[in-house]
Amino acid sequence: MRFLYSTLATMALATPAAAHEIDNARSIDIAVSGSISEYCSMGGIADMDFGNLERRGLNRTTQVAFNCNMPFTMKINGERGALTHSTMPNGQGPFGGQLPYSLFVEMPVRHPATQMLNKSFSSRQLVAGGIISSNGGIATDGMVLGVELGLPSGEAGLLAGDYSEVITITVSPI
């Protein structure tokens, strides 16, 4: 019984080593912090095959998954500035080797209210890079990309063969 009394007395006199009592305190401040990593994600975009380029007014649009939890800048580059013939980019005789196009982007951004960004570029502008700024907004609802083909560069139309262009989209935080 003596051992039990001694242990209880020791526990009653012990105070927590880290606790500091503040006399007459009416309020205290507690620092609370945390963070969320920046991220932007973009879904895959299928190749746009226009088939027979002799038809006029060809266009394609596609919905693209896009989500960015911070303000951003999007840069869009076209490798050649036109759909270009695979072996004769300058064409031959009266037949052209390039088919210009226009690219448009439509994207809702939040600031916190949603605003719609609409931007279009000619294929020639995309050689230097077309820039889209979210103007301080974030993107959570994807975007629509569209490509509309223009008129052939040659007086007799396009040279027979395959045509292609590579468009690169790069997203950077602001």
Disulfide bonds with the S-S distance in Angstrom:
Cys40-Cys68 1.68
